């Protein structure tokens, strides 16, 4: 009998500085308790690998996110991957991703990560325009971005993703097109292009509220979204999710596990996890449990040392929540959702539970594509409104 697949996320919360738009659980620091934190990660992994649903799972993907995981020594990443392999079977062809920021890596460091077992890099370029990097509060220079991308190839990485941000205050369409052209000149396997978000509580949102910055107009943001799709599609990158584009066979398997409702275990301070059914803290759950760890690294380390885990809060999903999440997460992907899969999972017809889908179809926001329901080109522009309609 085959074992179910799962994904593992490992959160490294430290950065050399904190970007003004960031609302992730990150901490600016010049030093960090790397050994102590790594030991806590291993102890937390041991706790959950002894319990369902992760006890019987094969890891398909491992993702080191942050923060800036490339601040950790390659030897630490190698040790963590070795400890993971001791505790959980790993897919014969795993996707093992590490996020890296230019300015924190060079060819030798990348070679160390490659030798440790990392086979995919996600590099936070964001822009190749110096003034936009300054506006985004990024520490690295354009030259360091180019050095990092060349170093990744020289170190033997054949699966590289570039992150871009657009709709930055005062950014022009010409600047975005220049960013896309330079991105394509490096021939990455994957491109994530995100519209700048103004998250509550961030310095950027405060600056917006107090009039120090002006956000891009809805019209310009939509034009930029369409430009990203057009330029990348012409270069052979399929838009397989709203913000993600890949060459054939290079879609991010780790992110697909999130969107498709697969189990994922998050290790580290503030990390999130999800089990489609029951979990250790909610054995009675039927439709899924999600939980979040303590956010502050010191408290996280202490909790794991004392209890083996650091769960701060958890939520058992209701049947209504689970059905809604199946739809809006599935609609993020270009392939859309299947009424047959919905019926198999929940025992109910999609059209019966969500009759408003007919209205979305009539309004041209969703369409039937290869036997599945997917966002249309028009629906992509108002995707958040479509998603909200399932709750």
C-alpha positions in Angstrom: 0.0 0.0 0.0 1.4 3.4 -1.0 1.9 6.0 1.6 0.3 9.5 1.4 2.4 12.4 0.3 3.0 15.5 2.4 5.0 18.7 2.3 7.4 20.2 4.9 8.0 23.9 5.4 10.8 25.2 7.6 10.7 28.8 8.7 13.9 30.8 9.2 12.7 34.1 10.6 15.8 36.3 10.5 16.7 38.9 8.0 19.5 41.5 7.9 16.8 44.2 7.7 13.0 44.1 7.4 11.4 45.4 4.2 8.6 48.0 4.8 6.0 46.0 3.0 6.7 42.7 4.8 4.1 41.2 7.1 5.7 37.8 7.5 7.0 36.7 10.9 10.6 38.1 10.4 13.1 39.8 12.7 16.0 42.1 11.7 19.2 40.9 13.2 23.0 40.7 12.6 23.3 37.5 14.7 20.9 34.7 15.5 20.9 31.4 17.6 21.4 29.1 14.6 22.5 26.0 16.5 19.8 26.3 19.1 17.1 27.0 16.6 18.2 24.1 14.4 18.0 21.8 17.4 14.4 23.0 18.1 13.4 22.4 14.5 14.7 18.8 14.7 12.9 18.2 18.0 9.6 19.6 16.6 10.0 17.4 13.5 10.4 14.3 15.7 7.3 15.2 17.7 5.0 15.3 14.6 6.7 12.5 12.6 5.6 10.2 15.4 1.9 11.3 15.0 -0.7 11.2 12.3 -1.0 12.4 9.6 2.7 12.8 9.2 3.8 9.5 10.7 2.6 7.7 7.6 3.5 10.2 5.0 6.3 10.5 2.4 7.7 14.0 2.0 7.3 15.2 -1.6 8.6 18.7 -1.0 10.7 20.6 1.5 10.8 24.4 1.5 13.1 26.6 3.5 11.4 30.0 3.7 11.7 33.1 5.7 13.0 35.5 6.5 16.2 34.8 4.7 17.1 31.1 4.9 20.3 31.8 2.9 21.7 33.4 6.1 22.0 29.9 7.6 25.2 28.0 6.9 25.1 25.3 4.3 26.3 22.9 6.9 23.2 23.7 9.0 20.9 23.1 6.0 22.7 19.9 5.3 22.3 18.7 8.9 18.6 19.6 8.9 18.0 17.6 5.7 19.9 14.7 7.1 17.7 14.7 10.3 14.6 15.0 8.1 15.7 11.9 6.1 16.2 9.9 9.4 12.7 10.6 10.5 10.5 10.6 7.4 10.8 8.9 4.0 11.4 11.3 1.2 10.2 11.1 -2.4 12.7 9.6 -4.8 12.5 12.8 -6.8 11.8 15.5 -4.2 11.6 19.3 -4.7 13.8 20.9 -2.0 13.6 24.7 -2.2 15.6 27.4 -0.4 14.8 31.1 -0.5 17.8 33.3 -1.0 18.4 37.0 -1.1 21.1 38.6 -3.3 23.9 39.9 -1.1 23.7 37.0 1.3 25.1 34.4 -1.1 28.0 33.7 -3.5 29.1 30.8 -5.7 30.7 28.9 -2.8 27.7 29.4 -0.6 25.3 28.3 -3.3 27.6 25.3 -4.0 27.3 24.4 -0.3 23.5 24.5 -0.4 23.5 22.4 -3.6 25.8 19.9 -1.9 23.5 19.8 1.1 20.7 18.5 -1.1 18.8 21.7 -2.1 17.8 21.4 -5.7 15.7 24.5 -6.2 16.3 28.2 -5.4 13.8 31.0 -5.1 15.7 34.2 -5.3 14.2 37.5 -4.1 15.2 39.9 -6.9 12.0 42.0 -6.8 13.3 44.5 -9.3 16.3 45.4 -11.4 15.7 49.1 -11.0 17.9 50.8 -8.3 15.2 53.3 -7.3 12.5 50.6 -7.0 14.8 48.5 -4.8 15.2 51.6 -2.6 11.5 52.2 -2.5 11.0 48.5 -1.5 13.6 48.8 1.3 15.7 46.1 -0.3 19.3 46.0 0.9 20.8 44.4 -2.2 22.0 46.2 -5.4 21.2 45.3 -9.0 24.8 44.2 -9.4 24.4 41.8 -6.5 21.2 40.4 -8.1 23.1 39.6 -11.3 26.0 38.1 -9.4 23.6 35.9 -7.4 21.8 34.6 -10.5 25.1 33.8 -12.3 26.4 32.2 -9.1 23.3 30.0 -8.8 24.0 28.5 -12.3 27.7 28.2 -11.7 26.9 26.2 -8.5 24.9 23.7 -10.5 21.3 24.8 -9.9 19.0 23.9 -12.8 15.8 24.9 -11.1 15.8 28.6 -10.3 12.8 30.9 -9.5 13.0 34.6 -9.6 10.6 36.8 -7.5 9.4 40.1 -8.9 7.2 42.8 -7.3 5.2 45.2 -9.5 2.8 48.1 -9.0 5.4 49.8 -6.7 4.6 53.4 -6.1 5.7 55.6 -9.1 6.8 52.5 -11.0 6.1 52.8 -14.8 5.0 50.2 -17.2 8.3 50.7 -19.0 10.2 49.9 -15.8 8.2 46.7 -15.4 8.9 45.7 -19.0 12.6 46.3 -18.4 12.4 44.0 -15.3 10.7 41.3 -17.3 13.3 41.6 -20.1 16.2 41.2 -17.7 14.5 38.4 -15.8 14.1 36.5 -19.1 17.7 37.1 -20.0 18.7 34.8 -17.1 16.3 32.1 -18.4 14.9 31.0 -15.0 12.7 28.0 -14.8 10.1 29.8 -12.8 9.0 33.4 -12.2 6.8 34.6 -9.4 5.4 38.1 -10.0 3.4 39.7 -7.2 1.5 42.9 -7.1 2.7 45.0 -4.2 0.3 44.5 -1.2 -0.4 47.0 1.6 -0.7 44.8 4.6 -2.1 46.1 7.9 0.5 47.2 10.4 3.4 47.5 8.0 5.5 50.7 7.6 4.5 50.8 3.9 0.8 50.9 4.8 1.4 53.6 7.4 3.2 55.6 4.8 0.2 55.2 2.4 -2.2 56.3 5.1 -0.1 59.3 6.0 0.3 60.4 2.4 4.0 59.7 1.9 3.4 57.2 -0.9 0.7 56.8 -3.5 -0.3 53.4 -4.6 -0.6 52.5 -8.3 -4.0 53.0 -9.8 -6.3 50.0 -10.4 -6.0 50.6 -14.1 -2.2 50.6 -14.1 -2.1 47.6 -11.8 -4.3 45.7 -14.2 -2.2 46.7 -17.1 0.9 45.5 -15.4 -0.7 42.2 -14.5 -1.6 41.7 -18.1 1.9 42.7 -19.2 3.5 40.2 -16.9 1.3 37.4 -18.4 1.9 38.5 -22.0 5.7 38.8 -21.8 6.2 35.6 -19.9 3.7 33.6 -22.0 5.5 34.8 -25.2 8.7 33.4 -23.7 7.2 30.0 -23.0 6.2 30.4 -19.3 2.7 29.2 -18.5 0.7 31.1 -15.9 -0.3 28.1 -13.9 -1.4 30.2 -10.9 -2.4 33.9 -10.5 1.1 35.1 -9.7 3.2 32.1 -10.8 4.6 31.2 -14.2 6.8 28.3 -15.2 8.4 26.4 -18.0 6.9 23.0 -18.7 7.4 20.7 -15.7 8.8 23.4 -13.5 5.7 24.5 -11.5 6.3 24.8 -7.8 5.2 21.5 -6.4 5.3 22.8 -2.8 2.9 25.6 -3.5 0.6 23.3 -5.5 0.3 21.1 -2.4 -1.0 24.2 -0.5 -3.5 25.0 -3.2 -4.7 21.4 -3.6 -5.4 20.9 0.1 -2.6 18.5 0.8 -1.1 18.0 4.3 1.8 20.2 5.1 3.9 20.5 8.3 5.4 23.9 9.2 8.4 23.9 11.5 9.8 27.0 13.2 8.6 30.2 14.8 5.2 31.3 13.5 5.0 28.4 10.9 1.6 27.2 9.8 0.5 23.6 9.3 -2.5 21.9 7.8 -3.9 18.3 8.1 -6.9 17.5 5.8 -8.5 15.4 8.6 -7.5 15.0 12.3 -4.3 16.2 13.9 -2.7 15.7 17.4 -4.3 18.7 18.9 -7.8 18.0 17.4 -8.2 14.2 17.0 -12.0 14.6 16.5 -11.6 16.9 13.5 -13.3 15.7 10.3 -12.7 18.3 7.6 -9.2 19.5 8.5 -7.1 21.2 11.1 -4.7 24.1 10.7 -2.4 25.5 13.4 0.2 28.1 13.9 3.3 28.1 16.1 4.4 30.7 18.6 5.8 33.6 16.6 8.7 34.8 18.8 11.8 32.7 18.2 12.9 32.6 21.9 9.4 31.5 23.0 9.3 28.9 20.2 12.6 27.4 21.2 11.6 27.2 24.8 8.3 25.6 24.1 9.8 22.9 21.9 12.4 22.2 24.5 9.7 21.8 27.2 6.9 20.1 25.2 8.3 18.9 21.9 6.0 21.3 20.0 5.1 25.0 20.0 1.5 25.2 18.8 0.1 28.6 19.7 -3.4 28.2 18.2 -5.4 25.8 16.1 -8.7 25.7 14.3 -10.8 22.8 13.2 -12.4 23.6 9.9 -16.2 23.3 9.5 -17.6 21.5 6.5 -18.6 24.8 5.1 -15.1 26.2 5.5 -13.5 23.2 3.9 -15.8 23.3 0.9 -15.2 27.0 0.4 -11.4 26.6 0.7 -11.5 23.7 -1.8 -13.0 26.1 -4.3 -11.1 29.3 -3.8 -7.7 27.6 -3.4 -8.4 25.5 -6.5 -9.4 28.5 -8.5 -6.1 30.1 -7.9 -4.6 27.5 -10.3 -5.2 27.8 -14.1 -6.4 24.2 -14.1 -9.3 25.2 -11.8 -11.5 22.8 -9.8 -13.3 19.6 -10.6 -16.9 19.0 -9.7 -16.2 15.3 -9.6 -13.3 15.8 -7.1 -15.6 18.0 -5.0 -18.3 15.3 -5.0 -15.8 12.6 -4.1 -14.4 14.6 -1.2 -17.6 16.1 0.3 -20.4 13.8 -1.0 -22.3 16.8 -2.4 -22.7 18.4 -5.8 -20.7 21.6 -6.3 -23.6 23.3 -8.1 -25.9 22.5 -5.1 -23.6 23.9 -2.5 -22.5 26.9 -4.5 -25.4 27.8 -6.9 -23.9 31.3 -7.5 -21.3 29.6 -9.8 -23.9 29.9 -12.6 -23.9 33.7 -12.0 -20.1 33.8 -12.1 -20.2 31.9 -15.4 -22.8 34.2 -16.9 -20.8 37.3 -15.8 -17.8 35.9 -17.6 -15.7 35.5 -14.4 -15.3 31.7 -14.6 -15.4 29.3 -17.5 -15.5 25.6 -18.2 -12.1 24.4 -19.4 -11.2 20.8 -20.1 -14.0 19.5 -17.8 -13.0 21.8 -14.9 -14.2 25.2 -13.7 -11.5 27.9 -13.9 -11.1 31.7 -13.7 -11.5 33.4 -17.0 -9.1 36.2 -18.2 -11.6 38.7 -16.8 -12.0 36.7 -13.6 -8.2 36.8 -13.0 -8.4 40.6 -12.7 -11.0 40.4 -9.9 -9.9 37.1 -8.4 -10.2 38.2 -4.8 -13.9 39.1 -5.3 -14.5 35.7 -6.9 -12.8 34.0 -4.0 -14.8 35.9 -1.4 -18.0 34.7 -3.0 -17.3 31.1 -1.6 -17.6 32.2 2.0 
